C-alpha cells in the first residue's frame, strides 16, 4: 500500500505527525545508532519531562520505529533502540536537523527580516 500523506485518512499522516512532533524527532536523533536507557535519553534530550518522554517512546514503539527491551531485573533495566525502519527515518530527520544547524545564522536573519516586515 502506497501512502498519501496529504490524504485526510491515510495512516502515513499520523506517523509523520509522530516523527515531526516536538519530541519525536529528537528521540529519533538521540537513539540514532545507539541503545539507551530511559534516564540516558532524558539527559540527552534537554527539557523533556519524564511523562512526555514515556509517551513519545510508547508512540514511536507503536509505530514500529523503536524496540523497548525490559531485562526483567531489579532494579528495572529497560533499553530502547531503533528498528531498521527507525534508523532509516532517524537518518532523514538527522539530515534535516543538520541542515537547520548549519544554516542557522541565515535562517535567524530571515526570521528577523520577516518579523520586521510583519510588525512583530
C-alpha positions as CSV (number, residue, x, y, z in Angstrom):
1,X,0.0,0.0,0.0
2,X,1.4,3.4,-1.0
3,X,0.7,6.2,1.4
4,X,-0.5,9.7,0.6
5,X,0.3,12.0,3.5
6,X,-1.9,14.7,2.1
7,X,-5.0,12.4,2.3
8,X,-7.0,13.0,5.4
9,X,-7.4,9.4,6.5
10,X,-4.0,8.0,5.4
11,X,-2.1,6.3,8.3
12,X,1.1,7.9,6.9
13,X,-0.1,11.3,8.1
14,X,-0.3,10.0,11.7
15,X,3.2,8.6,11.5
16,X,4.6,11.8,10.0
17,X,2.9,13.7,12.9
18,X,4.6,11.5,15.4
19,X,8.0,11.7,13.8
20,X,7.8,15.5,13.3
21,X,6.3,16.3,16.7
22,X,8.2,18.5,19.2
23,X,9.8,15.5,20.8
24,X,9.5,12.6,18.3
25,X,12.3,13.8,16.0
26,X,14.6,14.5,19.0
27,X,14.1,11.0,20.4
28,X,14.8,9.5,17.0
29,X,18.0,11.6,16.7
30,X,19.1,10.7,20.2
31,X,18.7,7.0,19.6
32,X,20.4,7.1,16.2
33,X,23.0,4.3,16.2
34,X,22.7,3.5,19.9
35,X,20.9,1.7,22.6
36,X,20.0,3.9,25.6
37,X,18.1,3.6,28.9
38,X,15.3,5.9,29.8
39,X,17.4,8.1,32.1
40,X,20.2,8.4,29.5
41,X,17.6,9.5,26.9
42,X,16.2,12.1,29.3
43,X,19.7,13.5,30.0
44,X,20.5,13.7,26.3
45,X,17.2,15.5,25.3
46,X,17.3,18.6,27.4
47,X,13.9,20.0,28.5
48,X,11.8,16.8,28.1
49,X,9.7,15.7,31.1
50,X,9.6,12.1,32.2
51,X,5.9,11.9,31.2
52,X,6.5,13.3,27.7
53,X,9.4,11.0,27.1
54,X,7.4,8.0,28.2
55,X,4.5,9.0,25.9
56,X,6.8,9.7,23.0
57,X,8.6,6.3,23.4
58,X,5.3,4.5,23.5
59,X,4.0,6.2,20.3
60,X,7.3,5.5,18.4
61,X,7.2,1.9,19.6
62,X,3.6,1.5,18.4
63,X,4.7,2.9,15.1
64,X,7.3,0.2,14.8
65,X,10.2,2.7,14.9
66,X,11.8,1.6,18.2
67,X,12.2,-1.5,20.3
68,X,11.8,-1.5,24.1
69,X,13.7,-4.3,25.9
70,X,12.8,-5.0,29.5
71,X,15.5,-7.1,31.0
72,X,13.3,-8.2,34.0
73,X,15.9,-7.1,36.5
74,X,15.7,-5.4,39.9
75,X,16.2,-2.5,39.8
76,X,14.4,-2.3,36.5
77,X,16.6,-2.1,33.4
78,X,14.9,-1.1,30.2
79,X,16.7,-0.3,26.9
80,X,15.5,1.5,23.8
81,X,16.9,1.2,20.3
82,X,15.7,1.9,16.9
83,X,14.3,-0.7,14.5
84,X,15.8,-0.8,10.9
85,X,12.9,1.5,9.9
86,X,13.6,3.7,12.8
87,X,17.2,4.0,11.9
88,X,16.3,4.9,8.3
89,X,13.8,7.6,9.3
90,X,16.2,8.8,12.0
91,X,18.9,9.4,9.4
92,X,16.5,11.6,7.4
93,X,15.4,13.5,10.5
94,X,19.0,14.0,11.4
95,X,19.8,15.3,7.9
96,X,17.1,17.9,8.3
97,X,18.3,18.9,11.7
98,X,21.9,19.0,10.5
99,X,20.8,21.3,7.6
100,X,19.0,23.6,10.0
101,X,22.0,23.8,12.4
102,X,24.4,24.6,9.5
103,X,22.1,27.3,8.1
104,X,21.0,28.7,11.5
105,X,22.6,32.2,11.1
106,X,20.9,32.6,7.7
107,X,17.6,31.3,9.0
108,X,17.7,33.6,12.1
109,X,18.4,36.6,9.8
110,X,15.5,35.7,7.5
111,X,13.2,35.2,10.6
112,X,14.2,38.6,11.9
113,X,13.6,40.2,8.5
114,X,10.1,38.6,8.2
115,X,9.2,39.7,11.7
116,X,10.2,43.3,10.8
117,X,8.1,43.3,7.7
118,X,5.0,42.0,9.5
119,X,5.5,44.3,12.5
120,X,6.0,41.5,15.0
